[in-house]
Amino acid sequence: MRRGRTARRRRRRAVRTRGALVLDAEWTDLRDWCRAQGMPATKLALARFPDTCRGMMATAEIRAGEDLVRVPERLLVTASRVRRATLARARTPSTSAWRLSEHQALAYWVYAEAAASQPSAWRRYTRTIPADFDSVPLSALSGDCPSDSLSTATPAAQWVATHLPRAAARRAAEQQTRLFDDWTRTRAVLATVGAAPPTDWRRYVWAWLAVNTRCIHLGRPAEGGQDTIALAPVLDMLNHSHHAKIATRFDSARGQFVIQTLRGYRKGEEVFISYGPHDNAFLLAEYGFVSAGNPHQALELDREVDAWLGAAACGGDALAAALRRHGLWGDFTLSLDDPDPSYRLQAALRLGLAARETGLGAGGAVATWERWRRGVRACDSNEAAMAAAMQQWIQRTCRTVAGASGQMVRDAQAAAQQPPAPGRPHRFLAHCLGVIWLEAHETARRWASCQPGDAGSASACAGAQL
Ligand SMILES: C[S@@+](CC[C@H](N)C(=O)[O-])C[C@H]1O[C@@H](n2cnc3c(N)ncnc32)[C@H](O)[C@@H]1O
């Protein structure tokens, strides 16, 4: 029987969301153990999905407003629990020497549980943690030995380092500093309290990333020594979507952490939570994936603005200082959805153009710019000239960015097609980079093709060829 377009569309959507249930012993043991520890039954089952790999499937219709999972406190792994358990086993327990952050304590716990020769009951949980986090850039860039800086020792690491967007590269560098500090501090503290410190750097990187990609925020204030983050079995199998709408709370009466969905799911659909309103560079650096169609995407032009202002004959340092004074330095962006450049980019361009093109010099430019910031309107002809000059800067810059990002797209897409082999970048990581660079490329192409007089609008040029 021939079906109509609507039926075909529905079928396509069903294919996209349908997953295959995972019924292995690791998952069923974990689920049954959690129930025995007091976790109420859920309408969720572990499954594999074509787009998101392992995640949670609705086993029955879930209505908006229903609780997805309730995790009893005894199943939450918190820093306090780790401290108590470690000091109870230590040879020379010293509470005052226990100076580990929550992330440090949890990473140590994952490391020690996974390495223990005599597994505890928690092994049912730790063995469901993925064996690697290879799609997180830090995993490729943290090297085989402890170091406080990113490594490019292998061809794969070199490739990742040269293909990471700037925001993700900055984040990876910050993570590497924290990772190394956490390793150093954890080893020192555990040696002092008489417990076995971590010795295997790669295993520690894995444990650290397990915490970074899986821990939940308990939504409590940090003061008073209360735990603010935790590992939460079962709940941490839920993937992220920017379409998800959730609420979390701690049900003190029942001693359970609760996650509630504010939108419904049909039986068989993947159920998502939201990890926050993050752009793809953040999602990739922190979690090792990207969200296609992410509404929080923007093209960052920080390096271009920095180089341009720095090269300004009219006192680039004074201009940068004025922007910094007002908290407007950096995060200079364009987006596909917003018809105007971000306020920060407009501010930087107005200041630089006032200094360069009006002959006012840095002092005069800053004074004129301050008036604009206070909302004092320039005369129409000055304003039109400024808008046209901004437009030209954006077009020129975006043409260059579109060329460079186009090459990145081709590289990343080619790397994602290559069969896995030593020295090659991880294929899913290459795929994610391809998505990010394609978004940057499309944004740059659209803004590059706007004509002066389009009112600085990418949406006005939405029909432009990509
Ligand atoms: C809290 S865990 C979620 C469960 C995880 N998929 C698993 O199999 O254990 C977070 C990790 O899931 C993956 N993930 C989450 N949301 C995703 C998505 N929308 N697409 C692809 N991977 C996703 C990423 O690897 C991320 O680091």
The ligand as a Gaussian input file, in Angstrom:
#p B3LYP/6-31G(d) Opt

LIG

0 1
 C       26.027000      11.426000      31.592000
 S       26.677000      10.463000      30.306000
 C       25.240000       9.900000      29.471000
 C       25.264000       8.399000      29.198000
 C       26.308000       7.924000      28.240000
 N       25.823000       8.030000      26.856000
 C       26.694000       6.484000      28.529000
 O       26.618000       5.646000      27.636000
 O       27.143000       6.204000      29.628000
 C       27.325000      11.760000      29.315000
 C       28.003000      11.263000      28.050000
 O       27.029000      10.771000      27.136000
 C       27.343000      11.136000      25.806000
 N       26.255000      11.984000      25.308000
 C       25.371000      12.716000      26.020000
 N       24.481000      13.333000      25.234000
 C       24.795000      12.998000      23.970000
 C       24.261000      13.332000      22.695000
 N       23.202000      14.130000      22.556000
 N       24.853000      12.803000      21.596000
 C       25.935000      11.995000      21.712000
 N       26.493000      11.645000      22.888000
 C       25.933000      12.133000      24.006000
 C       28.671000      11.853000      25.860000
 O       29.685000      10.915000      25.647000
 C       28.717000      12.346000      27.293000
 O       30.033000      12.492000      27.783000

